[in-house]
């Protein structure tokens, strides 16, 4: 059984080396790595050639293409029976292929395996965590109380997707969680390329959850998802979304943007990219599975974000206040009459109430409100207090058989 590890990359050779090493140091030999270099300025080819490893295959794009296109480029260059998407700042954990192979042998040929994972933040990347952290990345409800692999009921998988269509993230969409059968991937080709939308993982993970008939859940941590100084997670966590979008080079295509122009609102680009992913899910599979996008909730979340940001920035400097005020004005110009009447009034009252409480309590309350509205579970960053300089140190130190 052959495994293909997809490794799209761009100008992150220092991180790519760790990801590749986490594959080379596995105790299973039948694998290939597809390095899809998205027009890097660094000598990625020279590094790959220096490894003198026939199982590592290098491809380079002719220009800087969107991340979704690069993911598809890597996928369609691969040839394994099972496919793993690995970011160039991520790593497999020890015994990955052996564990997956044993599960496939024991449970039969799944359409895909969704495994547990760890989340590693490099030092200085996440606000409030100068030493970084390592923690479980496993808030999915199906992991609760699970100790052994099991088959996920199809109706439960559909509910997960319906939550995604309602902009409620009850499980993580990172492709690193999934090991995909080549036959299953090929079965979806009538709907176009496997990866679609500005958020290819949001689209693809929910497609496979919805369409797959044999979904094997593995509660064991098999991979580590990295947040590095050169990642979208870094830009997003540090309120630098515009730089993150430029980093991904992944704005929606003109046709999709035009069709949703009456829905899209200013606010978080994260939510808008999520919207475009769900819209393609609806177009491709809505009739077959009875799913629809909750446009109203999307707009509601954007409105909440813009107004809360404005009220929060009132306690900061004049430049931040002016930027937030301009965003509010842009937002209001695109609201319906009913939205203009309801939301600003309610949020103004809420903001006035917040202004009466001390700053620390006010900030905590805002975080709790945003958590409730977004329905994205908080992660426990106190689990592992060890300090790791890079993700390869995580690979060397972590025993996947142990609970983290």
N, C-alpha and C positions, 0 to 999 in steps of 0.2 A: 504494500500500500504506500503510495507516494503522496507527500504533503507539499503543497505550494505555499510559501510565505510571501505575500505581497508587501513590498517595501517602497512605496512612493516617497520621494525625498526632494528637497530643494534647499541648498545652502546650509545644511546642518550635518556636515560630514563628521564633526566631533561626536554628535549624538548617534548618527547612523552606525558608527563603528560598534557602539555598545549593543544596538539592536541586532546587528549581524552576529556579534559574538555570542549573544544569548541563543542563537540558532545553532551556531557551529559547535557549541559545547553541550549539545543535547546527546543523550545516550541512544539515539535512533538515527540511522544513516540515510534512509530513503526520503530525502527532502530536496527541494530547490528553493532558492531565494530569487525573486524577481525584483531587481532594483530598477525602478522607473524614475530616472533623474529628470526633474522638471526644469531643465535649462539652467542648471546651477552655474555659478561663477567659480565654484571650487572644483578641484580635480577628483571628482568622485570615481571616474573611470580608472585613473591611476591607482587609487586605493584598491578598487575591486581587483584589478589586474595583479596587484602586489600580493594578494591572498593566494593566487594560483589555485583556485578552487572551481572545478568545472560545474559544480552545483549552484554557483552564484552567477546569475545572468544579468547583464547590464544593458539597459536601453535608455536612450536620451531623447527628449522631445526637441523639436526644431525651434520652439519658442516657449515662452512662459504661458502655459495653458491653465485653465481653472483646475482646482484640486479634483473636482469630480471627473474631469476628462483624464487626469493622470491616474486616478484610481482604476478607471476602466482600462486604460492603457496597460497597467500592470496585470489586471485580471486576464485580459485576452492574450497576453504573452505567456501565461502560465499553462501547465499541463498536468498538474497533480490530480489525484482522485478526490482529495479534500483540500480546501482553500482556507487560508488564514490571512486576514488583513492585519498588518502590524505597522503602527506608526513609527517613524524613524526616531522618536524619543521614547518608545515603549520597549518592553522586553518580554520574551517568553520566560517562564519560570522553569526551574530544573525538572526534568522528566516529562516535559509537556507532551511530546509526540508519543512516548510510551504510554502515558496515561490515557491519551485520546485513543490510541490504537487498541488498548485493552477494553475501553468502553465500547468501541465499535464491535469488537469481537464478541463481547458479552451480551450486548443489547441488540445487536443487529445493525443494519445500515440505516442510520437516521438521516433525515433531510438536512438537519443541522444540529449541532450541540451548542448550547448557550452555557458558558461556564462563568463561575465567579471570578473576581479579579481584585487586585490591589490597586490603590492609587498612590503614586509617588510624586510629590512636589519637590523640585530642586530648591536648594537654599536660596532665599531671597525672592522667590517667585510669587508666593501668595502673601497678601497683606496680613500682618500679624504673626507670620511664621518665618522668622529670619533663618532658622536652621532647616526649613523644609519639614516634611513629614511623610510617613508611610501609614496608610490606613486601609481598611476594607472598602471596597467600592461595590457594595452589595445590598442596596436598600430594596431590591425587588421583593415583592411579597412571597414569591414562590421559593425563595431561599430560606424563609423563616422556618426553623426547626428541621431543616433538611440536612441529612448526614451522608446520604448515598444518592447516586444518580437516579433519576426517575423521569417518566414520560409526562410531559405537560399536556393536559387535556386541551383539545382544540377550542372549546368554548372559553376556557380561561385565557388562551392566547388572544382570541378575538377581543376580549374585554380589555386586555393590555393595549391593543391597537386603538380601540374606541377612546381610551383615555388620552392617547397621543393626539387623536383627531380633535379632542377637547382641550388641548394644550395643558394636559396634566401629565407630568413625567413620573410614572410610578415604577419604571425600570429604566436602566441606562441603555442608550441606543448606540454606544460605541461599538464599532465592528470588531474590536479586539476580543469581545466576549464570544464571538461566533466562529465555529468551525463548520464550513459549508461543503456539502456534497456537490461534486462537479455535475452530477446528473440532475440534481435539483436546480442548480444555477441555470443549466441549459434548458430546463423545462419552462423557464420564465421568459425566454427570448422573444416570445410573441408580443410582449409588452415593451419592447425596446431594450436599451442598454440596461445592465444590471444596476449600475449606480446612476441616479438621477437627482436633479434639483441642486440648489446651492449647499444643502446639507445632505450629502450622499448617504451618510450613516443613518440619519433620521428616516430617510426614505427606505433604504434597503432593509434595515433591521425590522421595521414594521411590516414591510412586505413579506419577509420570510416568516415572521411570527404569524401572520394572517393566512398565508397560503400553505405553509408546510403542514403535512399530516403527521410526521414523526419528529417531534421536538424533544430532544433529550436534554434535561437540565442537569448540570454538574455543579454541586455546591462547593467543590474544592477550588481554591484559588489556583489558576493556571497561568495567568498573565499579569503583568503590571503595566498600567496605563500611566504614562509620564506627563507631567506638566513642566515644561522647561522654559527658560527665558526666551526661547524662540518658538513659542507655540500659541495657537489661538486661545487656549485656556488662560495663558498669561495675560494676553491683551484684554480678554473678557473680564477676568477677575480684577484687573487694575483699571477698569473703566476706560479702556482705550479701544473700543469696538471698531472704530474707523480703520485703525492700523491693522486690526485683526482681519477685517474684510479684505484689505489690500494684500495682506499676507496670503490669504486663501485664493485671491483673484477669482472670486466665485459669486458674482452678482447674478441674479436671475436673467434668463434670456429676454429679449425685448418683447416677444409675443406673450410670454407668461406674465411679464410685468404689466403689459397693457390690459390683459384680461382681468387682472386683480387690482387694477389701479383704483377702482371704486371701494375696495376693501382695505388696502394698505394704508397704515397711518404712521406718522413719525413716532419714534420711540426706540425700542431695542431692536437692532438688526437681527439679533438672535431669534426673536419671536417672528420677525418677518421671514427669515430663512426657513424657520420651522413651518410657517404658513405655506410657503411655496412647496416644501416637501410633502405636506399633507394634501395639498391641492392635486399634485401629481398622483398621489395614492388614490384620491377620489376618482380622478379621471380614468386611471388604469383599472381600478378594482371596485369602484363604488357600487356599480350595478350588481356585480357578482356577490358582494358581501354585505350590501345594505349599509355602507358607511358614508358619512358626510362630514364636512369640515365645520366646526363651530366658529363661523366668522365673527359672530357677536362676542364670543368670549375673547377671541384674539384682539378685537378692537378695545374691549373693556380692559384687558391687561396693558395695552399700549397707553390708553388714557390714564390709567392708574399710575403707570411708570412715569409719564411726563409730568403729571401734576405733583406727585410725591417728590420727584427730583427737584422741581421748582421750589416747593415748600422747604425742602431740606437745604437747598442752596441759599435760601434767604438768610441763613445763619453763617454764610461764608463770605467770600470777597465779591466785590461789585462785578468783576468779569464773569464769574460763574453765574451770578444772578441774571445778568444781561443775556447770557447764552441760553439759560433755562427759560427766560421770558420769551425770547425769540422762538424757541421750540414750542412753547405753549401757544403762541400766536399762530404758528404754522399748523399746529394740531387743531385748534379751534376752527380754522378756515376749512377744515375737511370733515368736521363733525356734522351729523344730522341735527335737525332742530331739537329732537328729543334728547339726544346725547348732550347738546349744549345746555339744556335746561337741567338735566338730572346730575350729571357727573361733577361739574365744577362746584355746584352748590353743596353737594354732599361732601366733597373733598375739602372745600373751604372750611366747613364746620369741623371736620376731622382734624384739619391742620390747626385750627384755633384751639381745639382741645389739647392737641399735642404741645402747643406752645406754652401751656400752663404747667407742664411737668419738667423736672430737671433734664439736662442734656443727655446724660447717660441712660436714663430711663426712656427718654424720647427716642433715642437711636435704637435701643433694644426693641421698643414697641414697633418701630417702623420695620425692623428686620422681621419680626414675628408676623406682622401684617402681610408683608411681601411674601413670606414663606407660605402663609395660609392661602393667599391669592394664587400663587404660582403652583402650589401643590408639588413642589420639588423638595423631597426630604433632605434634611440637613445631614451632613456626614460627620462622624466622630473623629476628630483629628488628634485625639489623645491616646489612641490605641497603642501606637508604637513610638517610644521616645528615643530610639536609636537615631544617630545622625549618619546620614549617607551622603557622600559627596556627589555621587552619580548613580544612575540606575543599574550599572553593572555591579556595583557593590550590593545593591538589593538582590540581584540575581545570585551572587555568591553566598549571601548570608541567609536568605529565606529558604526554609524547608517547606515546600508546599503541603506536605503531609500534616504539618502543624497548623493549629488554628491561630489566625491573626486578628 
